[in-house]
Amino acid sequence: MASMTSPPRKTALVHSHAFDRFDYGAQHPLRMERLGLTWRLMEAYGLIRLPHATVFTSEPADERDIVALHTQSYVDVLKAANTGEAPRAASLHGLGPGDNPVFPGVWDVARLIAGGSRLAAELVARGEADRAFHFAGGLHHAMHNRASGFCYVNDAVLAILTLRSAGLRVAYVDIDAHHGDGVQAAFYDDPDVLTISTHERGERLFPGTGFVQESGGAGALGYSVNLPLEAYTESEDFLAAFEHVVPPLLRAFRPDVVVAQLGVDAHLTDPLTHLALDVQGFARAVARIVELSPKLVALGGGGYDLRNVARGWSAAWAIINGVELPPSLPASFAPDLRRFDFEGNTLWDAPVELPAPVRERAHTYVTTQVAAVQRVIFPHHGL
Ligand SMILES: [Zn+2]
């Protein structure tokens, strides 16, 4: 893995141990303990103390930073929901039983996540880090006036706005299994922000969007890029498609900085989605993003099999730092291995053989989608 990455540069890891205090609810698939678990695996691997890396503690974003994207009426409702009791207008803004529950501290945690992603962006904008990683971030579904898909405040958009206000040209690359619809919507008419999202096709998965034809508003055609994938797409097909689409567009767009959403829910065992990546494939995609990014603000995202989340984001942070990890999980991580029911003690996954017709279907689909991106998007970039 490490042989694919550039030499280490100044890096920043942004985290808060306060996340442990929050809970979406016992039945909710987004488990906050995935963040602490990831931190502990990074710590066990020695990734918290690296020569060129600094760990920063996130602070809650100010309300005035959040209204750079979100409407005041939505923010007012989110603030009122902080008690854990749903305010009257909650359902008008996507809050309530289901995906976006009202729980005690919902505004506090949204502000904390937003603040962490803004800090990661500020560190890169100020030149204090070349690459920053805030793995609690990447809540890419939140819309300007409503919560959506477990996301209350769109920290990815706020990070991009932070970089834009420093005069930087930004490309956004999102490899979460779900379409990065909130980020796409925020910059749909803006040709100065290129958004690229790879995800399971909208007919099969929330939020039901992310088709190639969603290519940008009238003044920004070709600056919203979507690569939908068929169920059971494996690492090999995903990486080949990624290679056809992402590097040429980034080279043509020439960003100063890339904001990457590194959701790890495209994994085969993720309980909410149907793609078939392994941790190795995820890590190779991260390595390519790192190589292609002059500077990088990396965020987390989805991931509902906690064992994949901890392994995927530890691998990502190692790659960001040009560090090669031993494939065996460290002995000091053993209590978590048992508690979270890890299948083995390895960072990487054992090979899984999917039935040939299933693989063939995914392969055929992605081939047609890459061709569609090349037809619909590439001409706008002189490709
Ligand atoms: Zn997702």
Residues whose N, C-alpha, C, O or C-beta is under 5 A from the ligand:
A	BS01	ZN	D176 A177 H178 G263 D265 G302
